[in-house]
Amino acid sequence: MSVQFTRKRFMAVLAVSTLALASCGPKSADKAAPAASAEAVKSEYKIGWTIYAGWMPWAYAQQSGIVKKWADKYGLKIDLVQINDYVESLNQYSAGKLDGVTATNMDALTVPAAAGKDTTVVMIGDYSNGNDGVVLKNGTTLAELKGRPVNLVELSVSHYLLARALEKAGLKMSDVKTINTSDADIVAAFGAADTKALVTWNPQLSEVKKAPGATEVFNSSMIPGEILDGLMVSTDALKANPNLGKALAGIWYETMALTVAQTPEGKAAREQMAKLSGADLASFEGQLKTTYLYADPKAALAATVSPDLVTANDRVRKFSFSMGLFGQGAKSVDDIGISFPGGKTLGDPKNVKLRFDTTYVQQAADGKL
């Protein structure tokens, strides 16, 4: 089975549970980093990324010299570090070994934010627009999920997608039985006699859909903007050196322009991204078709200030809390604050740990980087 673009999008809160116990609950204030912190003189940064179609532009930017170009402009050294395991990248970021990481909005909330790591979404890069799906065996409607066992990676975005699919069908989570199945085993699992349904993401999803009797009855394009992917960076690091955010935004949008360009240069860039991920161009471009890229900073800006972003993240936080993903110390869905442009906050405004910020996307949109 191909493993290109596989992203283990677990919500690995257990890996940082001891930190989570300390972070949840009331806080006296949401304080800025001290002006004299070690971050104030820092000029070298590490950003972690894992293989996924929407994140391969970062790999290309490092390999092509775009990272160095923008880092040099702002007097920085930025190292884009590939982490082979997605969960490990989140854990390294939460532990302070990385200054930033590529992640979903859900995982940013349930891993670093839940562990007390104040995190800023520098830019929304894309949303899953069909990369995640619910597949039935010998069934054709969502209603037929009722009473079936469902194979999936539990406590992942697949679990969230199933919850949304059941909601659309007027069903509850208690109407199905979930069976925890690793992403490495899920394609093979569909062939087992006792498998009746599953939820997975690409490239496994495309393989499962080819199997006899398989019908996709729900996918992430039906909940646009809810499964978001972006670049998460330490809020303290950005406060201490805003040039880091400027350089990262410059890197991203220059590379995105190449990624979507229907020119020889664009094709060459996509071919290199495919190669860096271990795939061919056709496979990579197939993944991009079900990935809604915010290639234009103006589009990313509009998405970040939209009320839809608040609604989507409200759904995500409620699901995450209901599944125990805020850690053992969390008593309420409101324990962790999420802030949005315009002063809107979900949860505790005195314990904001995840921030959607437009500062650097706005500068990119205005051509002021």
C-alpha positions as CSV (number, residue, x, y, z in Angstrom):
1,M,0.0,0.0,0.0
2,S,1.2,3.5,-0.8
3,V,2.0,5.7,2.2
4,Q,2.5,9.0,0.4
5,F,1.0,12.0,2.2
6,T,0.0,9.9,5.2
7,R,-0.5,12.1,8.2
8,K,-1.1,10.4,11.6
9,R,-3.5,13.1,12.8
10,F,-4.0,11.7,16.3
11,M,-5.0,13.9,19.2
12,A,-2.2,12.7,21.4
13,V,-3.1,14.5,24.6
14,L,-1.9,11.5,26.7
15,A,1.7,12.2,25.6
16,V,1.6,15.5,27.4
17,S,-1.0,14.7,30.1
18,T,1.2,15.8,33.0
19,L,1.5,19.3,31.4
20,A,-2.3,19.3,30.6
21,L,-3.1,18.7,34.3
22,A,-1.3,21.9,35.2
23,S,-2.6,24.0,32.3
24,C,-6.4,23.4,32.5
25,G,-8.6,25.3,34.9
26,P,-8.8,29.0,35.9
27,K,-5.8,31.2,35.4
28,S,-5.1,34.5,37.0
29,A,-4.2,36.2,33.7
30,D,-3.1,35.5,30.1
31,K,0.2,37.2,30.3
32,A,2.6,38.2,27.6
33,A,6.1,36.8,27.5
34,P,8.5,38.9,29.7
35,A,10.4,41.5,27.6
36,A,13.7,40.1,28.8
37,S,13.0,36.5,28.0
38,A,15.6,34.3,26.2
39,E,13.4,34.5,23.1
40,A,14.2,38.3,22.8
41,V,17.7,37.6,21.5
42,K,16.9,34.4,19.5
43,S,17.4,34.5,15.8
44,E,17.5,30.7,15.0
45,Y,14.3,28.7,14.7
46,K,13.2,25.2,14.0
47,I,9.8,24.5,12.4
48,G,8.6,20.9,12.2
49,W,6.6,19.4,9.3
50,T,5.4,16.0,8.3
51,I,4.5,14.5,4.9
52,Y,1.0,15.6,3.7
53,A,0.0,17.1,0.4
54,G,-0.9,20.5,1.9
55,W,2.5,20.7,3.8
56,M,4.8,19.7,1.0
57,P,5.3,23.3,0.0
58,W,7.3,23.8,3.1
59,A,9.7,20.9,2.1
60,Y,10.1,22.4,-1.3
61,A,10.7,25.9,0.1
62,Q,13.6,24.5,2.2
63,Q,15.1,22.6,-0.7
64,S,14.7,25.4,-3.3
65,G,16.3,28.2,-1.2
66,I,13.0,30.1,-0.6
67,V,13.4,29.6,3.1
68,K,16.9,31.0,3.2
69,K,15.9,33.9,1.0
70,W,13.2,35.1,3.5
71,A,15.2,34.2,6.6
72,D,18.1,36.3,5.3
73,K,15.8,39.2,4.6
74,Y,14.9,39.3,8.3
75,G,18.2,38.4,9.7
76,L,17.1,34.9,10.8
77,K,18.1,31.3,10.4
78,I,15.1,29.1,9.9
79,D,15.4,25.3,9.6
80,L,12.4,23.3,8.3
81,V,12.7,19.9,10.0
82,Q,11.0,16.8,8.7
83,I,9.5,14.7,11.5
84,N,8.7,11.2,10.4
85,D,5.8,10.8,12.9
86,Y,3.0,13.5,13.1
87,V,2.3,12.8,16.8
88,E,6.0,13.2,17.6
89,S,6.1,16.5,15.8
90,L,3.3,17.8,18.1
91,N,5.0,16.4,21.2
92,Q,8.3,18.0,20.3
93,Y,6.7,21.3,19.7
94,S,4.7,21.1,23.0
95,A,8.0,20.3,24.8
96,G,9.7,23.4,23.3
97,K,12.1,21.4,21.0
98,L,10.4,23.1,18.0
99,D,9.4,26.7,17.6
100,G,6.5,25.8,15.3
101,V,4.8,22.9,13.7
102,T,2.4,22.1,10.9
103,A,-0.9,20.8,12.4
104,T,-4.6,20.6,12.2
105,N,-6.7,23.0,14.2
106,M,-8.0,20.1,16.3
107,D,-4.6,18.8,17.2
108,A,-3.2,22.2,17.9
109,L,-6.0,22.6,20.5
110,T,-5.8,19.1,22.0
111,V,-2.0,18.7,22.2
112,P,0.0,21.9,22.7
113,A,-2.9,24.2,23.8
114,A,-4.2,21.6,26.2
115,A,-0.7,21.2,27.5
116,G,-0.5,24.9,28.3
117,K,1.6,25.8,25.2
118,D,0.4,29.2,24.0
119,T,0.2,28.8,20.3
120,T,-0.6,31.1,17.4
121,V,-2.0,30.0,14.0
122,V,0.3,32.1,11.7
123,M,-1.7,31.1,8.7
124,I,-4.4,28.7,7.7
125,G,-2.9,26.7,4.8
126,D,-5.8,24.6,3.7
127,Y,-8.8,22.6,4.7
128,S,-9.6,19.0,3.9
129,N,-12.0,19.1,0.9
130,G,-12.6,15.4,0.4
131,N,-9.3,14.0,1.8
132,D,-11.2,12.3,4.6
133,G,-14.2,10.1,4.1
134,V,-16.7,7.6,5.5
135,V,-17.0,4.4,3.5
136,L,-19.7,1.7,3.8
137,K,-19.3,-1.9,2.6
138,N,-22.4,-3.0,0.8
139,G,-24.3,0.1,1.7
140,T,-25.2,3.4,0.0
141,T,-26.6,5.8,2.6
142,L,-25.5,7.5,5.8
143,A,-28.6,6.0,7.6
144,E,-27.1,2.5,7.0
145,L,-24.3,3.4,9.5
146,K,-26.7,2.6,12.3
147,G,-25.8,-0.6,14.1
148,R,-22.5,-1.1,12.2
149,P,-19.0,-1.4,13.6
150,V,-16.8,1.4,12.2
151,N,-13.1,1.0,11.8
152,L,-11.1,4.2,12.3
153,V,-8.2,5.8,14.1
154,E,-9.9,6.6,17.3
155,L,-9.6,10.1,18.8
156,S,-8.4,11.5,15.4
157,V,-10.0,13.7,12.8
158,S,-11.6,10.5,11.5
159,H,-13.5,10.2,14.7
160,Y,-14.6,13.8,14.4
161,L,-15.7,13.2,10.8
162,L,-17.8,10.2,11.9
163,A,-19.4,12.3,14.6
164,R,-20.4,14.9,12.0
165,A,-21.6,12.2,9.5
166,L,-23.8,10.7,12.2
167,E,-25.2,14.1,13.1
168,K,-26.1,14.7,9.5
169,A,-27.9,11.4,9.5
170,G,-29.8,12.1,12.7
171,L,-27.8,9.4,14.5
172,K,-25.7,9.4,17.6
173,M,-22.3,8.0,18.4
174,S,-24.0,5.4,20.5
175,D,-25.6,4.1,17.3
176,V,-22.3,2.7,16.1
177,K,-19.4,0.8,17.6
178,T,-16.0,2.2,16.8
179,I,-13.0,-0.2,16.3
180,N,-9.6,1.4,16.7
181,T,-7.6,0.6,13.6
182,S,-4.2,2.1,12.7
183,D,-3.8,4.1,9.5
184,A,-1.3,1.5,8.4
185,D,-3.8,-1.3,8.7
186,I,-7.0,0.3,7.6
187,V,-6.9,-0.6,3.9
188,A,-6.4,-4.3,4.7
189,A,-9.1,-4.1,7.4
190,F,-11.7,-3.2,4.8
191,G,-11.2,-6.6,3.2
192,A,-12.0,-8.5,6.4
193,A,-15.4,-10.2,6.6
194,D,-16.5,-8.4,9.8
195,T,-15.7,-4.9,8.6
196,K,-18.9,-3.1,7.7
197,A,-17.7,0.5,7.5
198,L,-14.6,2.7,8.1
199,V,-13.4,6.2,8.2
200,T,-9.9,7.2,6.9
201,W,-8.0,9.8,5.0
202,N,-6.0,9.9,1.8
203,P,-4.1,8.1,0.4
204,Q,-5.8,5.1,2.2
205,L,-9.2,6.5,1.4
206,S,-8.6,6.3,-2.4
207,E,-7.4,2.7,-2.0
208,V,-10.4,1.7,0.0
209,K,-12.8,3.3,-2.4
210,K,-11.5,1.0,-5.2
211,A,-12.5,-2.2,-3.2
212,P,-15.6,-4.2,-4.3
213,G,-18.7,-3.1,-2.4
214,A,-17.2,0.2,-1.2
215,T,-19.3,3.3,-1.3
216,E,-18.2,6.7,0.1
217,V,-21.3,8.1,1.9
218,F,-19.7,11.2,3.5
219,N,-16.5,13.2,3.2
220,S,-14.9,16.3,4.5
221,S,-16.0,18.4,1.5
222,M,-19.5,18.3,3.1
223,I,-18.1,20.1,6.2
224,P,-15.9,22.7,4.5
225,G,-13.5,24.6,6.7
226,E,-13.8,22.3,9.7
227,I,-10.7,20.1,9.3
228,L,-8.1,22.9,8.9
229,D,-4.4,22.6,8.4
230,G,-2.0,25.3,9.1
231,L,1.3,26.5,10.6
232,M,1.3,26.8,14.4
233,V,4.0,28.9,16.1
234,S,4.9,29.6,19.7
235,T,3.2,32.8,20.7
236,D,6.1,33.8,22.9
237,A,8.5,33.4,20.0
238,L,6.4,35.7,17.8
239,K,6.0,38.3,20.5
240,A,9.8,38.4,21.1
241,N,10.6,38.5,17.4
242,P,7.8,39.4,15.0
243,N,10.2,39.0,12.1
244,L,9.8,35.3,12.5
245,G,6.1,35.6,11.5
246,K,6.9,37.9,8.6
247,A,9.6,35.5,7.2
248,L,7.3,32.5,7.5
249,A,4.4,34.2,5.8
250,G,6.8,35.3,3.0
251,I,8.1,31.8,2.5
252,W,4.6,30.3,2.5
253,Y,2.9,32.6,0.0
254,E,5.9,32.7,-2.4
255,T,5.9,28.9,-2.4
256,M,2.1,28.7,-2.7
257,A,2.1,30.9,-5.8
258,L,4.4,28.3,-7.4
259,T,2.3,25.4,-6.1
260,V,-0.8,26.5,-7.9
261,A,0.8,28.0,-11.0
262,Q,-0.1,26.3,-14.3
263,T,3.3,27.1,-15.8
264,P,6.4,25.1,-16.4
265,E,7.9,26.5,-13.2
266,G,4.8,25.5,-11.3
267,K,4.8,22.0,-12.7
268,A,8.5,21.7,-11.9
269,A,7.8,22.8,-8.3
270,R,5.0,20.2,-7.9
271,E,7.1,17.5,-9.4
272,Q,9.8,18.3,-6.8
273,M,7.2,18.3,-4.0
274,A,5.9,14.9,-5.2
275,K,9.5,13.5,-5.2
276,L,10.2,14.8,-1.7
277,S,7.1,13.0,-0.5
278,G,8.0,9.8,-2.3
279,A,5.2,10.0,-4.9
280,D,4.8,10.8,-8.6
281,L,3.3,14.0,-10.0
282,A,-0.1,12.4,-10.9
283,S,-0.5,11.1,-7.3
284,F,0.5,14.4,-5.7
285,E,-1.8,16.4,-7.9
286,G,-4.6,14.0,-7.1
287,Q,-4.1,14.8,-3.5
288,L,-4.2,18.5,-4.2
289,K,-7.6,18.2,-5.8
290,T,-9.2,17.2,-2.5
291,T,-7.1,19.8,-0.5
292,Y,-8.5,23.4,-0.6
293,L,-5.4,25.5,-0.6
294,Y,-5.5,29.1,0.6
295,A,-2.9,30.0,-1.9
296,D,-3.9,33.7,-2.0
297,P,-3.3,35.6,1.3
298,K,-6.4,37.6,0.7
299,A,-8.4,34.3,0.7
300,A,-6.7,33.1,3.8
301,L,-7.4,36.5,5.4
302,A,-11.1,36.3,4.6
303,A,-11.3,32.8,6.0
304,T,-9.6,33.8,9.2
305,V,-12.0,36.7,9.9
306,S,-15.1,34.8,8.9
307,P,-17.6,33.9,11.6
308,D,-17.5,30.4,10.0
309,L,-14.1,29.9,11.6
310,V,-15.5,30.5,15.0
311,T,-18.4,28.1,14.4
312,A,-16.1,25.4,13.1
313,N,-13.8,25.6,16.0
314,D,-16.7,25.6,18.4
315,R,-17.7,22.2,17.0
316,V,-14.2,21.0,17.3
317,R,-13.6,22.0,20.9
318,K,-17.0,20.5,22.0
319,F,-16.2,17.2,20.3
320,S,-12.6,17.2,21.8
321,F,-13.8,17.9,25.3
322,S,-16.5,15.3,25.1
323,M,-13.9,12.7,24.2
324,G,-11.7,13.7,27.1
325,L,-9.0,15.3,25.0
326,F,-8.5,18.4,27.2
327,G,-6.7,16.2,29.8
328,Q,-7.8,14.9,33.2
329,G,-7.7,18.4,34.8
330,A,-10.3,19.9,32.5
331,K,-13.7,20.4,34.1
332,S,-15.4,22.3,31.2
333,V,-15.3,22.8,27.5
334,D,-14.5,26.5,28.4
335,D,-11.3,25.7,30.3
336,I,-9.1,26.5,27.3
337,G,-9.5,29.8,25.5
338,I,-9.4,30.2,21.7
339,S,-9.1,33.7,20.4
340,F,-10.1,35.0,17.0
341,P,-9.7,38.3,15.1
342,G,-12.0,41.1,16.3
343,G,-11.8,40.2,19.9
344,K,-14.0,37.1,19.8
345,T,-13.0,34.3,22.3
346,L,-14.4,30.8,22.8
347,G,-13.7,29.5,26.3
348,D,-11.8,31.2,29.1
349,P,-10.5,34.6,28.1
350,K,-8.0,34.4,30.9
351,N,-6.5,31.1,29.6
352,V,-6.2,31.6,25.9
353,K,-3.8,29.0,24.5
354,L,-4.8,29.0,20.8
355,R,-4.9,32.2,18.7
356,F,-6.0,32.7,15.2
357,D,-4.1,35.8,14.2
358,T,-4.2,37.9,11.0
359,T,-1.1,40.0,11.5
360,Y,1.2,38.3,9.0
361,V,-1.5,37.2,6.5
362,Q,-2.6,40.8,6.4
363,Q,0.9,42.0,5.7
364,A,1.2,39.5,2.9
365,A,-2.2,40.5,1.5
366,D,-1.1,44.1,1.6
367,G,2.3,43.4,0.0
368,K,4.1,44.7,3.0
369,L,6.3,41.8,3.9
